[in-house]
Amino acid sequence: MAKHGIFYALCDLFNEGEAVVSIDNAKQVITAARHTLPEFVVCAGLFDPDSKTIELYVENYKDAK
């Protein structure tokens, strides 16, 4: 995932409270979110084995926003 992909995933987490990312890049997105959005509790959600993607969501989105 290019750096701009991680940025777009962070924007989705901030604006929508969720993002779908490649399983290979989920750790990078979660780590970046913990550093840039420390008040958000980012969790892993549903995994799609066909497309090898995972949904990330902000558990406390309404409270933190």
KAJOFEN-V140315 format. One line per field, one symbol per residue. burial: # if it has 24 or more other C-alpha atoms within 12 Angstrom, else .. Layout:
# KAJOFEN-V140315
burial = ???
This chain:
# KAJOFEN-V140315
burial = .....#..##.###..#######.##..##.##...#..#####.........#####.......
